[in-house]
């Protein structure tokens, strides 16, 4: 069995041009699309593999420790404190929500003015 002889780059380029010249237009279009989709997938896998090189960041969540023998009055007092904190946070969120709605309203009014 004879081994194939080495091919020069110029001969390979001529062979590729001859092969492509014999193809129909739709074959070339689908061939280019296939190469493009494969390239996009390879690039996506490469970029995804690089995301694993970022150092791990701990997300520590602390929990309050309560004594087992605390009274109902202590529980209600802590609930009032927690409720006040929740209300402050909720007020902040509502303010941010209203600001965001105002921004969207401004954009919507501008689009309405343009007829969109």
C-alpha angles and dihedrals in degrees: 000000000000121000118229114258120244115274124223119226091242092054091047090051092050091048091051092049091050091049093049092046089060093053124095121241096255091051091055093048093051091044091054091047091051091051091047095050091046090050092050091052093049092049091048092052091047093051091046092052090054091056090068091064092073113106117257113256117207119232104202117187117194122209125203115245115220127194115248094231100055117135130242090250090058090049093050092046091053091046090055091051091048092047091053090052091048092051092051091050092046091051089052091050092048090051091051090047092052091048091051091048089051090053092051090046090053091051091045092051090050091050090048089051089053090049099250 
